[in-house]
Amino acid sequence: MKQKKSLRFEFSLGFLLIAFFTVMAILFSANVLITRQFNRYIKQSQKEFADSLAQNIASQYDPAIQSWNLDYIHGFGMYALDDGYVIKLFDADGNSLWDAENHDMALCHAIMANIEEALKHARSKSSLMTQEYELNADDGSVTGSVKISYYSPYFSSKNDFDFLSSLNAILFRVGFIALIIAVVAGFLYAEKVIKPIKETVGFTKKISQGNYNITFKSKSSAYEIQELQSAVSTMAKSLDEQEKREKTLTRDVAHELRTPLANISSYLEAMAEGALEASPERLNECVEEISRLKTLISDLEELHKIEDLSLSQNKTLVDLHELSKKVSSSFDSSLKKAGLRCSVIGEAGSVLADEKRLHQILVNLISNAIKYTKTGDNIIIETGKTFFKVINHGEPISQKDVAHLFERFYRADDSRSRKTGGSGLGLAIVKALADSQNATVSVTSDEKETCFAVVFNVS
């Protein structure tokens, strides 16, 4: 099995490789540039030295006797030969007056052979240079000429080689130190980057174990890691809320089932024991409780089908205004009984949707409005091109309750009384149906009115 590598190792190795190749590139470039610059310096120095040799030789001509001081030139020439400079002196007519090579051929060849051997191990290519100078007297007359030959660039002094070697050694030391610093920096940077990631990984493990109470201590300046931490925090809160909703759902279902079952059970037990007479009224109460259970179970099944996307869709162009009038008219008897009126206003508008599902949404919203509207008031259904609203006037819904209205079994009253009837799933079904029709349902409530709006997302 391939061994897994830590992110810290990957960062450190990455920094090391980047630093290594960067340092190598700098060392190579620096070595080439310094050597090239040093060669220029040597060439310039050799040229200047050759110029000074020519000036010294020119000063050895005596115009009074029109003759050269050959003894001085001999000593001077042999001294120059030791440094690798071969001097040849000619008179004004071009005749040779002194030639270092001819004067002491063995010594000259030996010195030049040593120079050639040394050049074989040199870092730069050298060639034999010959500089020719015209020699003039003070009055400007030509007294002769001199040829000075030498290998250039040639580091005649050991100090020249030592300087370059020392410089290269310094560069390599600096490079080695840079590599160490890069490794340490990579390790520290990796630790800084990894710490919040490791903490995030630890929190995801806790989340998988059902612990959603997380607070990040390690902060990162990286936008992506901040987004990751924010996403994990949001996920933890969402899972926590979902788990709480599931627990609440289980409790609510048990509560909703317990009450009618307890009523039925108490009636039947009392009648079986003869404590109560099995009158039609009591039997009807049992039937009503059973009907309530059937409604609850039916609503739960309906909600499950909608949310499970198993509900068949038959989408056509639906006229929201006509549908609203049709649904509201089916409530005529209920409205009359409750002492309410229902008006449909607004403009016509058609959307692509399943008419049966829109019909169900309107039925649930109108039923809900009837329960909470004061007697003698008016329920308004307003339609537009891509929306419809069901508006009623009654007790306002608090903002706290507004946020939970579409949750299963949620009722604004804490006592959870059944005086208004229903299973507590009507608005949850409305939201699920709206989602299935690519629509958004929302509610606003104040002292004047409560408005449920269904807006279709038409692209």
C-alpha positions in Angstrom: 0.0 0.0 0.0 1.4 3.4 -0.9 2.4 5.4 2.1 0.4 8.6 2.6 2.2 11.9 2.8 1.2 14.7 5.0 0.4 18.2 3.7 3.2 19.5 5.9 5.7 17.2 4.1 4.3 18.2 0.7 4.7 21.9 1.6 8.2 21.5 3.0 9.3 19.4 0.0 7.8 22.0 -2.3 9.6 24.9 -0.7 12.8 22.8 -0.7 12.6 22.1 -4.4 11.6 25.6 -5.3 14.5 27.0 -3.2 16.9 24.4 -4.5 16.3 25.2 -8.2 16.1 28.9 -7.5 19.4 28.9 -5.6 21.0 26.7 -8.3 19.8 29.1 -11.0 21.1 32.1 -9.0 24.5 30.4 -8.3 24.9 29.4 -12.0 23.9 32.9 -13.2 26.1 34.6 -10.6 29.0 32.4 -11.4 28.7 33.1 -15.1 28.2 36.8 -14.7 30.9 37.3 -12.1 33.4 35.2 -14.2 32.5 37.2 -17.3 32.9 40.5 -15.5 36.2 39.4 -13.9 37.5 38.3 -17.3 36.7 41.8 -18.6 38.5 43.2 -15.6 41.6 41.0 -16.3 41.6 41.9 -20.0 41.4 45.5 -19.2 44.2 45.2 -16.6 46.4 43.3 -19.1 45.8 45.9 -21.7 46.6 48.7 -19.3 49.8 46.8 -18.2 50.8 46.3 -21.9 50.3 50.1 -22.4 52.5 50.9 -19.4 55.2 48.5 -20.8 55.1 50.3 -24.1 55.4 53.7 -22.4 58.4 52.5 -20.3 60.1 51.1 -23.4 59.5 54.3 -25.3 61.2 56.3 -22.5 64.5 54.3 -23.0 65.3 56.0 -26.3 67.9 58.8 -26.1 67.3 61.3 -28.9 70.6 63.0 -28.2 72.6 59.9 -29.3 69.7 58.5 -31.2 70.1 55.2 -29.5 68.1 52.7 -27.2 69.1 51.6 -23.7 69.1 47.9 -24.6 70.5 46.8 -21.2 67.5 48.3 -19.4 65.1 47.0 -22.1 66.7 43.5 -21.6 66.1 43.5 -17.8 62.7 45.1 -18.3 61.7 42.5 -21.0 62.8 39.5 -18.9 60.8 40.8 -15.9 57.8 41.2 -18.2 58.4 37.7 -19.6 58.0 36.2 -16.1 54.5 37.7 -16.1 53.7 36.2 -19.5 54.4 39.2 -21.7 56.6 38.7 -24.7 58.2 41.9 -25.9 59.7 42.6 -29.4 61.4 45.9 -30.1 61.9 47.3 -33.6 63.7 50.5 -34.8 62.1 53.1 -37.1 63.0 51.0 -40.1 61.4 47.9 -38.8 64.7 46.1 -37.8 64.6 43.9 -34.7 66.5 45.5 -31.8 65.4 43.1 -29.0 63.3 40.0 -29.0 62.5 38.2 -25.7 61.8 34.9 -27.6 65.1 35.0 -29.6 67.1 36.3 -26.7 66.3 33.4 -24.4 64.3 31.0 -26.4 64.4 28.2 -23.8 63.1 30.4 -21.0 60.5 32.0 -23.2 59.2 28.6 -24.4 59.2 27.3 -20.8 57.2 30.2 -19.5 54.7 30.1 -22.4 54.3 26.3 -21.9 53.5 26.8 -18.2 51.0 29.5 -19.2 49.4 27.1 -21.8 49.2 24.3 -19.2 47.6 26.6 -16.7 45.1 27.8 -19.4 43.9 24.1 -19.9 42.5 24.2 -16.3 41.1 27.8 -16.6 37.3 28.4 -16.4 37.3 30.7 -19.4 38.7 30.4 -22.9 41.9 32.5 -23.5 43.7 33.4 -26.7 47.1 34.9 -27.6 46.8 38.7 -27.9 49.4 40.9 -29.7 49.4 44.7 -29.2 51.6 46.8 -31.5 52.6 50.3 -30.4 54.3 53.1 -32.4 57.0 54.7 -30.3 57.6 58.4 -30.6 60.2 60.9 -29.3 59.2 64.1 -27.5 59.3 66.0 -30.8 56.8 63.5 -32.3 59.3 61.7 -34.5 59.0 57.9 -34.8 61.7 56.2 -32.9 60.5 52.6 -33.5 57.7 50.2 -32.5 57.1 47.4 -30.0 55.0 44.3 -30.1 53.7 42.9 -26.8 52.1 39.4 -26.9 50.3 37.8 -24.0 47.4 35.3 -23.3 44.2 37.0 -22.4 42.4 36.6 -20.1 45.1 34.9 -18.0 45.2 35.0 -14.2 48.9 35.3 -13.7 48.5 35.7 -10.0 47.3 33.0 -7.6 45.3 35.7 -5.9 43.1 35.9 -9.0 42.2 32.2 -8.7 41.8 32.4 -5.0 39.4 35.4 -5.4 37.1 33.5 -7.7 37.3 30.3 -5.6 36.5 32.3 -2.5 33.6 34.0 -4.2 32.2 30.8 -5.4 32.6 29.2 -1.9 30.7 32.2 -0.4 27.9 31.8 -3.0 27.5 28.1 -2.2 27.5 28.8 1.5 24.8 31.4 1.0 22.9 29.0 -1.2 23.1 26.3 1.5 21.9 28.7 4.1 19.0 29.7 1.8 18.0 26.1 1.4 17.9 25.6 5.2 15.9 28.8 5.6 13.5 27.6 2.9 13.0 24.2 4.6 12.3 25.9 7.9 10.1 28.5 6.3 8.2 25.8 4.4 7.7 23.8 7.6 6.4 26.9 9.5 4.2 28.0 6.7 2.9 24.5 6.3 2.1 24.5 10.0 0.3 27.8 9.7 -1.8 26.6 6.7 -2.4 23.1 8.0 -3.5 24.0 11.5 -6.9 25.4 10.5 -7.3 22.5 8.0 -6.5 19.9 10.7 -9.0 21.6 13.0 -11.6 21.5 10.3 -10.9 17.8 9.7 -11.3 17.2 13.4 -14.6 19.0 13.5 -15.9 17.0 10.5 -15.1 13.8 12.5 -17.0 15.2 15.4 -19.9 16.2 13.1 -20.0 12.6 11.8 -20.3 11.4 15.4 -23.3 13.8 16.0 -21.5 16.6 17.8 -22.5 19.8 16.1 -21.2 22.2 18.7 -18.1 23.6 17.0 -16.2 26.8 17.3 -13.1 27.4 15.2 -10.1 28.6 17.2 -7.5 28.6 14.3 -8.1 31.5 11.9 -6.6 31.6 8.4 -5.9 34.6 6.2 -6.6 32.4 3.1 -9.9 33.1 1.6 -10.5 29.5 0.5 -9.8 28.1 4.0 -12.1 30.8 5.5 -14.8 29.6 3.0 -14.2 26.0 4.0 -14.5 26.8 7.7 -17.7 28.8 7.1 -19.1 26.0 5.0 -18.4 23.4 7.8 -19.9 25.7 10.4 -23.0 26.2 8.3 -23.2 22.5 7.7 -22.9 21.8 11.4 -25.7 24.2 12.2 -27.9 22.9 9.4 -27.4 19.3 10.6 -28.0 20.3 14.2 -31.2 22.0 13.1 -32.2 19.1 11.0 -31.6 16.6 13.8 -33.7 18.8 16.1 -36.4 19.0 13.5 -36.4 15.2 13.2 -36.7 14.9 17.0 -39.4 17.5 17.0 -41.2 15.7 14.2 -41.1 12.4 16.0 -42.5 14.1 19.2 -45.1 16.0 17.2 -46.3 12.9 15.3 -46.5 11.0 18.6 -48.4 13.9 20.1 -50.8 14.2 17.2 -51.5 10.5 17.2 -51.7 10.1 21.0 -54.6 12.6 21.6 -57.2 11.1 19.2 -56.2 7.5 20.1 -56.5 8.4 23.8 -59.9 9.8 23.2 -61.1 6.8 21.2 -59.6 4.4 23.7 -61.2 6.1 26.7 -64.6 6.1 25.0 -64.4 2.5 23.9 -63.2 1.3 27.3 -65.9 3.2 29.1 -68.6 1.8 26.8 -67.2 -1.7 27.0 -67.2 -1.6 30.8 -70.8 -0.2 30.8 -69.7 3.1 32.4 -71.0 5.0 29.3 -73.8 4.2 27.0 -72.8 3.5 23.4 -74.9 6.4 22.1 -74.8 7.7 18.5 -73.2 11.0 19.7 -70.3 9.2 21.4 -69.8 6.9 18.5 -69.8 9.9 16.2 -67.0 11.5 18.4 -65.0 8.3 17.9 -65.6 8.5 14.2 -64.4 12.2 14.1 -61.2 11.2 16.0 -60.6 8.4 13.6 -61.3 10.8 10.7 -58.7 13.2 12.2 -56.2 10.3 12.3 -56.9 9.4 8.7 -56.4 13.1 7.7 -53.1 13.3 9.5 -51.8 10.0 8.0 -53.0 11.1 4.5 -51.3 14.5 4.9 -48.1 12.8 6.0 -48.2 10.5 3.0 -48.9 13.4 0.7 -46.0 15.5 2.1 -43.7 12.5 1.8 -44.6 11.9 -1.9 -44.1 15.6 -2.7 -40.7 15.9 -1.0 -39.6 12.5 -2.4 -40.3 13.9 -5.9 -42.5 10.8 -6.6 -45.5 13.0 -7.4 -46.4 12.9 -11.0 -46.4 16.2 -12.9 -48.8 17.3 -15.6 -47.7 20.8 -16.4 -49.8 23.0 -18.6 -50.4 26.8 -19.0 -52.6 27.7 -16.0 -54.5 31.0 -15.7 -53.9 32.1 -12.1 -56.8 34.5 -12.1 -59.4 32.0 -13.4 -58.0 29.2 -11.1 -58.3 31.5 -8.1 -61.9 32.3 -8.8 -62.7 28.6 -9.3 -61.1 27.6 -6.0 -62.6 30.5 -4.0 -66.1 29.6 -5.3 -65.7 26.1 -3.9 -65.5 27.7 -0.5 -68.8 29.5 -0.7 -70.6 27.4 1.9 -67.6 27.5 4.3 -67.3 31.2 3.9 -71.0 31.8 4.5 -70.9 29.6 7.6 -67.9 31.5 8.9 -69.5 34.9 8.1 -66.7 35.8 5.6 -66.4 37.0 2.1 -63.7 36.2 -0.5 -62.7 38.5 -3.4 -60.4 37.8 -6.3 -58.7 40.9 -7.7 -55.7 41.6 -10.0 -54.8 40.8 -13.6 -54.7 37.5 -15.5 -51.5 35.7 -15.8 -50.5 32.2 -17.1 -47.7 30.0 -15.8 -46.5 26.6 -16.7 -47.5 24.4 -13.8 -49.5 21.4 -12.6 -53.0 22.8 -12.1 -53.9 20.1 -9.5 -51.0 21.2 -7.3 -51.8 24.9 -7.6 -55.4 24.1 -6.8 -54.2 22.3 -3.7 -52.0 25.2 -2.7 -54.9 27.6 -3.0 -57.2 25.3 -1.0 -54.7 25.0 1.9 -54.1 28.8 1.9 -57.7 29.7 1.8 -58.6 27.1 4.5 -55.9 28.6 6.7 -57.2 32.2 6.0 -60.7 31.1 7.0 -59.5 29.8 10.3 -57.8 33.0 11.3 -60.0 35.7 9.9 -62.4 37.6 12.0 -66.1 37.1 11.3 -67.5 39.7 8.9 -64.1 40.4 7.3 -63.0 39.9 3.8 -60.3 37.4 2.4 -58.6 38.8 -0.7 -56.9 36.7 -3.5 -54.7 38.9 -5.6 -53.2 37.6 -8.9 -50.5 38.8 -11.2 -48.7 37.6 -14.3 -46.4 35.3 -12.2 -47.9 35.3 -8.7 -50.9 35.0 -6.5 -51.5 36.2 -2.9 -53.9 35.2 -0.2 -54.6 38.1 2.1 -56.6 38.0 5.3 -57.1 40.4 8.3 -56.8 39.0 11.8 -54.3 38.7 14.6 -50.8 39.4 13.3 -48.2 36.6 13.3 -45.0 37.4 15.3 -41.7 37.5 13.4 -40.5 34.6 15.5 -43.5 32.5 14.3 -43.2 33.7 10.7 -39.8 32.0 10.4 -41.3 28.6 11.4 -44.8 28.7 9.8 -43.9 26.2 7.0 -42.4 23.6 9.4 -44.4 20.4 10.0 -46.8 20.6 13.0 -45.8 24.1 13.8 -48.5 26.2 15.4 -48.1 29.8 16.5 -49.9 29.1 19.8 -47.8 27.3 22.4 -50.8 25.4 23.8 -51.1 23.7 20.4 -54.9 23.8 20.7 -57.1 22.2 18.2 -59.9 24.8 18.2 -59.0 25.7 14.6 -58.6 22.1 13.6 -56.3 20.7 11.0 -53.2 18.4 11.2 -50.6 21.1 11.4 -49.2 20.1 8.0 -51.2 22.3 5.7 -48.5 25.0 5.3 -45.7 22.5 5.1 -47.5 20.9 2.2 -47.9 24.3 0.6 -44.2 24.9 0.7 -43.4 21.4 -0.7 -45.9 21.9 -3.5 -44.6 25.4 -4.3 -41.0 24.0 -4.5 -42.2 21.2 -6.8 -43.7 23.9 -9.2 -40.5 26.1 -9.2 -42.2 28.7 -7.1 -41.3 30.5 -3.8 -43.8 30.9 -1.0 -43.4 33.5 1.7 -45.5 35.3 4.4 -45.6 38.8 5.7 -47.7 39.9 8.7 -48.4 43.1 10.5 -51.3 44.8 12.3 -53.2 45.5 9.1 -53.0 42.1 7.3 -51.3 38.7 6.8 -50.2 37.9 3.3 -49.2 34.5 1.9 -47.5 35.0 -1.5 -46.6 32.4 -4.1 -44.2 33.7 -6.8 -43.2 31.6 -9.8 -39.7 31.7 -11.1 -40.2 32.3 -14.8 -36.9 32.4 -16.8 
